[in-house]
Amino acid sequence: HYYITNNLSVMKLFLCLTVLVAGSLAADKGPRCYNPCTVLTAFEAGEKSYMDQVQEKDRKCSDDSIKYCAVDESCNNFDSVATGKVTIGQAAETTGKLKMKHWYCGSTSDTTVTKRHLQYNRQ
């Protein structure tokens, strides 16, 4: 009887320590986030979509960009649109539109996008 009770006490102690260690490890990290990552969500010219010509790496964040934010940060994102004159192949110049979504770790109170957020490096 003493042997079983003693083993249960050791198991309870081990379980409590495991929970405490796991909790302390989780407390050092913020949320997981694509940090930084910018993807193209639409590419149009003359009212026609050209998303089928956009490479997969530019339409989806890579797993390599997944990071833990700092404890006091959140995973933020914003959408942006760029418009301008474009020429596709031999077609005449027309109005083009490029829509993007950008993710980054930042303050929960971010309301302004800074140059730091827009560091985008694709090859």
PyMOL commands that place a pseudoatom at each C-alpha (Angstrom):
pseudoatom trace, name=CA, resn=HIS, resi=1, chain=A, elem=C, hetatm=0, pos=[0.000, 0.000, 0.000]
pseudoatom trace, name=CA, resn=TYR, resi=2, chain=A, elem=C, hetatm=0, pos=[2.793, 2.449, 0.901]
pseudoatom trace, name=CA, resn=TYR, resi=3, chain=A, elem=C, hetatm=0, pos=[4.647, 1.623, -2.338]
pseudoatom trace, name=CA, resn=ILE, resi=4, chain=A, elem=C, hetatm=0, pos=[1.611, 2.441, -4.536]
pseudoatom trace, name=CA, resn=THR, resi=5, chain=A, elem=C, hetatm=0, pos=[0.889, 5.667, -2.637]
pseudoatom trace, name=CA, resn=ASN, resi=6, chain=A, elem=C, hetatm=0, pos=[4.527, 6.730, -2.884]
pseudoatom trace, name=CA, resn=ASN, resi=7, chain=A, elem=C, hetatm=0, pos=[4.595, 6.068, -6.656]
pseudoatom trace, name=CA, resn=LEU, resi=8, chain=A, elem=C, hetatm=0, pos=[1.411, 8.112, -7.104]
pseudoatom trace, name=CA, resn=SER, resi=9, chain=A, elem=C, hetatm=0, pos=[2.981, 10.999, -5.193]
pseudoatom trace, name=CA, resn=VAL, resi=10, chain=A, elem=C, hetatm=0, pos=[6.074, 10.860, -7.389]
pseudoatom trace, name=CA, resn=MET, resi=11, chain=A, elem=C, hetatm=0, pos=[3.902, 10.759, -10.512]
pseudoatom trace, name=CA, resn=LYS, resi=12, chain=A, elem=C, hetatm=0, pos=[1.891, 13.778, -9.299]
pseudoatom trace, name=CA, resn=LEU, resi=13, chain=A, elem=C, hetatm=0, pos=[5.114, 15.666, -8.592]
pseudoatom trace, name=CA, resn=PHE, resi=14, chain=A, elem=C, hetatm=0, pos=[6.486, 14.802, -12.051]
pseudoatom trace, name=CA, resn=LEU, resi=15, chain=A, elem=C, hetatm=0, pos=[3.225, 15.903, -13.709]
pseudoatom trace, name=CA, resn=CYS, resi=16, chain=A, elem=C, hetatm=0, pos=[3.229, 19.229, -11.837]
pseudoatom trace, name=CA, resn=LEU, resi=17, chain=A, elem=C, hetatm=0, pos=[6.854, 19.881, -12.767]
pseudoatom trace, name=CA, resn=THR, resi=18, chain=A, elem=C, hetatm=0, pos=[6.129, 19.083, -16.423]
pseudoatom trace, name=CA, resn=VAL, resi=19, chain=A, elem=C, hetatm=0, pos=[3.222, 21.545, -16.473]
pseudoatom trace, name=CA, resn=LEU, resi=20, chain=A, elem=C, hetatm=0, pos=[5.324, 24.243, -14.791]
pseudoatom trace, name=CA, resn=VAL, resi=21, chain=A, elem=C, hetatm=0, pos=[8.238, 23.806, -17.200]
pseudoatom trace, name=CA, resn=ALA, resi=22, chain=A, elem=C, hetatm=0, pos=[5.937, 23.816, -20.238]
pseudoatom trace, name=CA, resn=GLY, resi=23, chain=A, elem=C, hetatm=0, pos=[4.190, 26.927, -18.937]
pseudoatom trace, name=CA, resn=SER, resi=24, chain=A, elem=C, hetatm=0, pos=[7.431, 28.772, -18.322]
pseudoatom trace, name=CA, resn=LEU, resi=25, chain=A, elem=C, hetatm=0, pos=[8.716, 27.914, -21.809]
pseudoatom trace, name=CA, resn=ALA, resi=26, chain=A, elem=C, hetatm=0, pos=[5.490, 29.149, -23.407]
pseudoatom trace, name=CA, resn=ALA, resi=27, chain=A, elem=C, hetatm=0, pos=[5.630, 32.389, -21.393]
pseudoatom trace, name=CA, resn=ASP, resi=28, chain=A, elem=C, hetatm=0, pos=[8.848, 33.423, -23.181]
pseudoatom trace, name=CA, resn=LYS, resi=29, chain=A, elem=C, hetatm=0, pos=[7.217, 33.493, -26.608]
pseudoatom trace, name=CA, resn=GLY, resi=30, chain=A, elem=C, hetatm=0, pos=[4.485, 35.440, -28.302]
pseudoatom trace, name=CA, resn=PRO, resi=31, chain=A, elem=C, hetatm=0, pos=[2.208, 34.181, -31.063]
pseudoatom trace, name=CA, resn=ARG, resi=32, chain=A, elem=C, hetatm=0, pos=[3.501, 32.391, -34.140]
pseudoatom trace, name=CA, resn=CYS, resi=33, chain=A, elem=C, hetatm=0, pos=[3.525, 34.589, -37.217]
pseudoatom trace, name=CA, resn=TYR, resi=34, chain=A, elem=C, hetatm=0, pos=[4.739, 34.801, -40.789]
pseudoatom trace, name=CA, resn=ASN, resi=35, chain=A, elem=C, hetatm=0, pos=[7.397, 37.395, -39.983]
pseudoatom trace, name=CA, resn=PRO, resi=36, chain=A, elem=C, hetatm=0, pos=[7.864, 39.111, -42.331]
pseudoatom trace, name=CA, resn=CYS, resi=37, chain=A, elem=C, hetatm=0, pos=[5.893, 37.859, -45.288]
pseudoatom trace, name=CA, resn=THR, resi=38, chain=A, elem=C, hetatm=0, pos=[4.250, 39.600, -48.215]
pseudoatom trace, name=CA, resn=VAL, resi=39, chain=A, elem=C, hetatm=0, pos=[2.092, 37.704, -50.690]
pseudoatom trace, name=CA, resn=LEU, resi=40, chain=A, elem=C, hetatm=0, pos=[0.339, 38.766, -53.869]
pseudoatom trace, name=CA, resn=THR, resi=41, chain=A, elem=C, hetatm=0, pos=[-3.415, 38.260, -53.629]
pseudoatom trace, name=CA, resn=ALA, resi=42, chain=A, elem=C, hetatm=0, pos=[-4.421, 39.718, -57.010]
pseudoatom trace, name=CA, resn=PHE, resi=43, chain=A, elem=C, hetatm=0, pos=[-2.677, 40.732, -60.223]
pseudoatom trace, name=CA, resn=GLU, resi=44, chain=A, elem=C, hetatm=0, pos=[-4.907, 42.296, -62.865]
pseudoatom trace, name=CA, resn=ALA, resi=45, chain=A, elem=C, hetatm=0, pos=[-4.384, 44.134, -66.125]
pseudoatom trace, name=CA, resn=GLY, resi=46, chain=A, elem=C, hetatm=0, pos=[-7.268, 45.572, -68.098]
pseudoatom trace, name=CA, resn=GLU, resi=47, chain=A, elem=C, hetatm=0, pos=[-9.849, 43.881, -65.830]
pseudoatom trace, name=CA, resn=LYS, resi=48, chain=A, elem=C, hetatm=0, pos=[-8.291, 40.448, -66.507]
pseudoatom trace, name=CA, resn=SER, resi=49, chain=A, elem=C, hetatm=0, pos=[-6.650, 38.379, -63.756]
pseudoatom trace, name=CA, resn=TYR, resi=50, chain=A, elem=C, hetatm=0, pos=[-3.095, 37.178, -64.270]
pseudoatom trace, name=CA, resn=MET, resi=51, chain=A, elem=C, hetatm=0, pos=[-2.771, 35.344, -60.944]
pseudoatom trace, name=CA, resn=ASP, resi=52, chain=A, elem=C, hetatm=0, pos=[-2.219, 32.094, -62.825]
pseudoatom trace, name=CA, resn=GLN, resi=53, chain=A, elem=C, hetatm=0, pos=[1.103, 33.548, -63.988]
pseudoatom trace, name=CA, resn=VAL, resi=54, chain=A, elem=C, hetatm=0, pos=[2.261, 34.502, -60.489]
pseudoatom trace, name=CA, resn=GLN, resi=55, chain=A, elem=C, hetatm=0, pos=[4.668, 31.982, -59.003]
pseudoatom trace, name=CA, resn=GLU, resi=56, chain=A, elem=C, hetatm=0, pos=[3.555, 29.927, -55.987]
pseudoatom trace, name=CA, resn=LYS, resi=57, chain=A, elem=C, hetatm=0, pos=[6.337, 31.420, -53.811]
pseudoatom trace, name=CA, resn=ASP, resi=58, chain=A, elem=C, hetatm=0, pos=[4.791, 34.861, -54.347]
pseudoatom trace, name=CA, resn=ARG, resi=59, chain=A, elem=C, hetatm=0, pos=[1.242, 33.694, -53.519]
pseudoatom trace, name=CA, resn=LYS, resi=60, chain=A, elem=C, hetatm=0, pos=[1.996, 31.849, -50.285]
pseudoatom trace, name=CA, resn=CYS, resi=61, chain=A, elem=C, hetatm=0, pos=[4.221, 32.490, -47.273]
pseudoatom trace, name=CA, resn=SER, resi=62, chain=A, elem=C, hetatm=0, pos=[6.994, 29.957, -46.836]
pseudoatom trace, name=CA, resn=ASP, resi=63, chain=A, elem=C, hetatm=0, pos=[7.241, 27.849, -43.711]
pseudoatom trace, name=CA, resn=ASP, resi=64, chain=A, elem=C, hetatm=0, pos=[10.706, 29.355, -43.206]
pseudoatom trace, name=CA, resn=SER, resi=65, chain=A, elem=C, hetatm=0, pos=[9.104, 32.721, -42.441]
pseudoatom trace, name=CA, resn=ILE, resi=66, chain=A, elem=C, hetatm=0, pos=[7.134, 31.365, -39.454]
pseudoatom trace, name=CA, resn=LYS, resi=67, chain=A, elem=C, hetatm=0, pos=[8.599, 32.870, -36.296]
pseudoatom trace, name=CA, resn=TYR, resi=68, chain=A, elem=C, hetatm=0, pos=[7.533, 33.456, -32.707]
pseudoatom trace, name=CA, resn=CYS, resi=69, chain=A, elem=C, hetatm=0, pos=[6.815, 37.095, -31.968]
pseudoatom trace, name=CA, resn=ALA, resi=70, chain=A, elem=C, hetatm=0, pos=[8.077, 38.642, -28.751]
pseudoatom trace, name=CA, resn=VAL, resi=71, chain=A, elem=C, hetatm=0, pos=[5.839, 38.225, -25.715]
pseudoatom trace, name=CA, resn=ASP, resi=72, chain=A, elem=C, hetatm=0, pos=[4.580, 41.825, -25.955]
pseudoatom trace, name=CA, resn=GLU, resi=73, chain=A, elem=C, hetatm=0, pos=[3.930, 41.651, -29.730]
pseudoatom trace, name=CA, resn=SER, resi=74, chain=A, elem=C, hetatm=0, pos=[1.056, 40.400, -31.845]
pseudoatom trace, name=CA, resn=CYS, resi=75, chain=A, elem=C, hetatm=0, pos=[0.950, 38.993, -35.360]
pseudoatom trace, name=CA, resn=ASN, resi=76, chain=A, elem=C, hetatm=0, pos=[-0.298, 41.898, -37.465]
pseudoatom trace, name=CA, resn=ASN, resi=77, chain=A, elem=C, hetatm=0, pos=[-1.250, 42.112, -41.116]
pseudoatom trace, name=CA, resn=PHE, resi=78, chain=A, elem=C, hetatm=0, pos=[-2.479, 44.662, -43.583]
pseudoatom trace, name=CA, resn=ASP, resi=79, chain=A, elem=C, hetatm=0, pos=[-3.609, 44.773, -47.210]
pseudoatom trace, name=CA, resn=SER, resi=80, chain=A, elem=C, hetatm=0, pos=[-2.296, 47.147, -49.833]
pseudoatom trace, name=CA, resn=VAL, resi=81, chain=A, elem=C, hetatm=0, pos=[-3.036, 47.929, -53.470]
pseudoatom trace, name=CA, resn=ALA, resi=82, chain=A, elem=C, hetatm=0, pos=[-0.732, 49.319, -56.144]
pseudoatom trace, name=CA, resn=THR, resi=83, chain=A, elem=C, hetatm=0, pos=[-2.045, 50.579, -59.475]
pseudoatom trace, name=CA, resn=GLY, resi=84, chain=A, elem=C, hetatm=0, pos=[-0.265, 51.760, -62.577]
pseudoatom trace, name=CA, resn=LYS, resi=85, chain=A, elem=C, hetatm=0, pos=[0.183, 51.361, -66.294]
pseudoatom trace, name=CA, resn=VAL, resi=86, chain=A, elem=C, hetatm=0, pos=[1.306, 47.878, -67.377]
pseudoatom trace, name=CA, resn=THR, resi=87, chain=A, elem=C, hetatm=0, pos=[2.047, 46.056, -70.599]
pseudoatom trace, name=CA, resn=ILE, resi=88, chain=A, elem=C, hetatm=0, pos=[1.530, 42.295, -70.793]
pseudoatom trace, name=CA, resn=GLY, resi=89, chain=A, elem=C, hetatm=0, pos=[3.420, 40.711, -73.675]
pseudoatom trace, name=CA, resn=GLN, resi=90, chain=A, elem=C, hetatm=0, pos=[2.687, 42.538, -76.928]
pseudoatom trace, name=CA, resn=ALA, resi=91, chain=A, elem=C, hetatm=0, pos=[-0.661, 43.950, -75.713]
pseudoatom trace, name=CA, resn=ALA, resi=92, chain=A, elem=C, hetatm=0, pos=[-1.269, 47.680, -75.513]
pseudoatom trace, name=CA, resn=GLU, resi=93, chain=A, elem=C, hetatm=0, pos=[-0.574, 49.516, -72.283]
pseudoatom trace, name=CA, resn=THR, resi=94, chain=A, elem=C, hetatm=0, pos=[-3.449, 49.264, -69.820]
pseudoatom trace, name=CA, resn=THR, resi=95, chain=A, elem=C, hetatm=0, pos=[-4.194, 49.939, -66.173]
pseudoatom trace, name=CA, resn=GLY, resi=96, chain=A, elem=C, hetatm=0, pos=[-2.884, 47.262, -63.831]
pseudoatom trace, name=CA, resn=LYS, resi=97, chain=A, elem=C, hetatm=0, pos=[-3.622, 46.464, -60.213]
pseudoatom trace, name=CA, resn=LEU, resi=98, chain=A, elem=C, hetatm=0, pos=[-1.541, 44.488, -57.721]
pseudoatom trace, name=CA, resn=LYS, resi=99, chain=A, elem=C, hetatm=0, pos=[-3.019, 43.537, -54.347]
pseudoatom trace, name=CA, resn=MET, resi=100, chain=A, elem=C, hetatm=0, pos=[-0.795, 42.346, -51.503]
pseudoatom trace, name=CA, resn=LYS, resi=101, chain=A, elem=C, hetatm=0, pos=[-1.110, 41.144, -47.927]
pseudoatom trace, name=CA, resn=HIS, resi=102, chain=A, elem=C, hetatm=0, pos=[1.744, 41.617, -45.455]
pseudoatom trace, name=CA, resn=TRP, resi=103, chain=A, elem=C, hetatm=0, pos=[2.261, 39.900, -42.076]
pseudoatom trace, name=CA, resn=TYR, resi=104, chain=A, elem=C, hetatm=0, pos=[4.706, 40.932, -39.368]
pseudoatom trace, name=CA, resn=CYS, resi=105, chain=A, elem=C, hetatm=0, pos=[5.283, 40.845, -35.611]
pseudoatom trace, name=CA, resn=GLY, resi=106, chain=A, elem=C, hetatm=0, pos=[4.559, 44.214, -34.063]
pseudoatom trace, name=CA, resn=SER, resi=107, chain=A, elem=C, hetatm=0, pos=[2.832, 46.153, -31.366]
pseudoatom trace, name=CA, resn=THR, resi=108, chain=A, elem=C, hetatm=0, pos=[-0.813, 45.418, -30.638]
pseudoatom trace, name=CA, resn=SER, resi=109, chain=A, elem=C, hetatm=0, pos=[-1.416, 49.156, -31.059]
pseudoatom trace, name=CA, resn=ASP, resi=110, chain=A, elem=C, hetatm=0, pos=[0.173, 49.466, -34.527]
pseudoatom trace, name=CA, resn=THR, resi=111, chain=A, elem=C, hetatm=0, pos=[-1.878, 51.758, -36.730]
pseudoatom trace, name=CA, resn=THR, resi=112, chain=A, elem=C, hetatm=0, pos=[0.866, 53.028, -39.038]
pseudoatom trace, name=CA, resn=VAL, resi=113, chain=A, elem=C, hetatm=0, pos=[3.013, 50.975, -41.359]
pseudoatom trace, name=CA, resn=THR, resi=114, chain=A, elem=C, hetatm=0, pos=[6.691, 51.828, -41.168]
pseudoatom trace, name=CA, resn=LYS, resi=115, chain=A, elem=C, hetatm=0, pos=[9.596, 51.006, -43.458]
pseudoatom trace, name=CA, resn=ARG, resi=116, chain=A, elem=C, hetatm=0, pos=[10.674, 48.287, -40.983]
pseudoatom trace, name=CA, resn=HIS, resi=117, chain=A, elem=C, hetatm=0, pos=[7.437, 46.415, -41.671]
pseudoatom trace, name=CA, resn=LEU, resi=118, chain=A, elem=C, hetatm=0, pos=[7.940, 46.498, -45.419]
pseudoatom trace, name=CA, resn=GLN, resi=119, chain=A, elem=C, hetatm=0, pos=[11.308, 44.794, -45.636]
pseudoatom trace, name=CA, resn=TYR, resi=120, chain=A, elem=C, hetatm=0, pos=[10.598, 42.424, -48.488]
pseudoatom trace, name=CA, resn=ASN, resi=121, chain=A, elem=C, hetatm=0, pos=[13.333, 40.383, -50.080]
pseudoatom trace, name=CA, resn=ARG, resi=122, chain=A, elem=C, hetatm=0, pos=[12.348, 37.997, -52.893]
pseudoatom trace, name=CA, resn=GLN, resi=123, chain=A, elem=C, hetatm=0, pos=[14.659, 36.500, -55.471]
for i in range(1, 123): cmd.bond("trace and resi %d" % i, "trace and resi %d" % (i + 1))
show_as sticks, trace
zoom trace
